[in-house]
């Protein structure tokens, strides 16, 4: 990559990081004022000392949907937030994994075992 190309890439990445930080600052600050500092999944409590480990999760997974009443947000610890996004990615990739009832397998690899043992 040329020096000019690298410079442009650095500028674009810096702008993206700044945009993301500004956006997060707005809704994060609002969510921390609206909700108690407790993870919505594991109920771990947070203080000023470890508040950076508490994240704002968008329930509809749209980070641009930030209603001022906080109806699209929930506070989750880093671990629960990671887990929630992993589960969502699996849902998107594989679909709903809660099948009603799985059919029993009909193949029996030992069906002819007795006859094979006699040979």
C-alpha positions as CSV (number, residue, x, y, z in Angstrom):
1,X,0.0,0.0,0.0
2,X,1.3,3.5,-0.8
3,X,2.0,6.1,1.8
4,X,-1.0,8.2,0.6
5,X,-3.2,5.1,0.7
6,X,-2.1,4.2,4.2
7,X,-2.6,7.8,5.3
8,X,-6.1,7.9,3.9
9,X,-6.9,4.5,5.6
10,X,-5.5,5.9,8.9
11,X,-7.8,9.0,8.6
12,X,-10.9,6.9,7.8
13,X,-10.2,4.6,10.7
14,X,-9.6,7.6,13.1
15,X,-12.9,9.2,11.9
16,X,-14.8,5.9,12.5
17,X,-13.3,5.5,16.0
18,X,-14.2,9.1,16.8
19,X,-17.8,8.7,15.5
20,X,-18.3,5.5,17.5
21,X,-16.9,7.1,20.7
22,X,-19.2,10.1,20.3
23,X,-22.2,7.9,19.6
24,X,-21.5,5.6,22.5
25,X,-20.8,8.5,24.9
26,X,-24.3,9.9,24.3
27,X,-26.4,6.8,24.8
28,X,-24.0,5.2,27.4
29,X,-24.2,8.3,29.6
30,X,-28.0,8.3,29.2
31,X,-28.3,4.6,30.0
32,X,-26.1,4.9,33.1
33,X,-28.4,7.6,34.4
34,X,-31.6,5.7,33.6
35,X,-30.7,2.2,34.9
36,X,-29.1,0.9,38.1
37,X,-25.5,-0.2,37.6
38,X,-26.4,-3.9,37.6
39,X,-25.9,-6.5,34.8
40,X,-29.3,-7.4,33.4
41,X,-28.3,-11.0,33.0
42,X,-25.9,-12.1,35.8
43,X,-27.0,-9.3,38.3
44,X,-23.4,-8.4,39.0
45,X,-23.3,-4.9,40.6
46,X,-20.9,-2.2,39.5
47,X,-19.3,0.9,41.1
48,X,-17.4,3.8,39.8
49,X,-14.3,1.6,40.1
50,X,-15.4,-1.1,37.7
51,X,-18.0,0.8,35.7
52,X,-16.0,0.5,32.5
53,X,-16.9,-3.3,32.5
54,X,-20.6,-2.4,32.2
55,X,-21.8,-2.0,28.6
56,X,-25.0,-0.8,26.9
57,X,-26.6,-3.6,24.8
58,X,-29.1,-2.7,22.1
59,X,-31.9,-5.1,22.3
60,X,-32.7,-4.9,18.6
61,X,-29.0,-5.0,17.7
62,X,-29.3,-1.6,15.9
63,X,-26.7,0.7,17.4
64,X,-28.3,3.7,15.8
65,X,-31.7,3.1,17.4
66,X,-31.3,5.1,20.6
67,X,-34.6,6.3,22.0
68,X,-34.2,8.8,24.8
69,X,-36.4,6.6,27.1
70,X,-33.9,3.8,26.9
71,X,-36.4,1.3,25.7
72,X,-33.9,-0.3,23.3
73,X,-31.1,-0.6,25.9
74,X,-30.0,-2.8,28.7
75,X,-26.9,-2.8,30.8
76,X,-24.8,-5.9,30.5
77,X,-21.4,-6.8,31.9
78,X,-18.7,-7.5,29.3
79,X,-19.1,-11.2,29.5
80,X,-22.9,-11.3,29.2
81,X,-22.7,-8.8,26.4
82,X,-20.3,-11.0,24.5
83,X,-22.5,-14.0,25.1
84,X,-25.6,-12.2,23.9
85,X,-23.8,-11.2,20.6
86,X,-22.5,-14.7,20.1
87,X,-26.0,-16.1,20.5
88,X,-27.4,-13.5,18.1
89,X,-24.7,-14.3,15.5
90,X,-25.5,-18.1,15.8
91,X,-29.2,-17.3,15.3
92,X,-28.4,-15.3,12.2
93,X,-26.1,-17.9,10.8
94,X,-27.9,-21.1,11.8
95,X,-31.5,-20.0,12.4
96,X,-33.6,-21.0,15.4
97,X,-32.1,-24.0,17.1
98,X,-35.1,-24.8,19.3
99,X,-36.6,-27.6,17.3
100,X,-39.9,-29.0,18.5
101,X,-39.0,-32.6,18.5
102,X,-36.2,-34.4,16.7
103,X,-37.0,-37.6,14.9
104,X,-35.4,-40.8,16.3
105,X,-32.6,-42.2,14.2
106,X,-33.7,-45.3,12.2
107,X,-30.2,-46.5,11.1
108,X,-28.9,-49.3,13.3
109,X,-25.2,-50.1,12.6
110,X,-25.4,-53.3,14.7
111,X,-28.5,-54.7,13.0
112,X,-26.6,-57.5,11.2
113,X,-23.9,-58.0,13.8
114,X,-24.9,-61.5,14.8
115,X,-24.7,-62.8,11.3
116,X,-21.4,-61.0,10.7
117,X,-19.9,-62.6,13.9
118,X,-20.8,-66.1,12.6
119,X,-18.7,-65.7,9.5
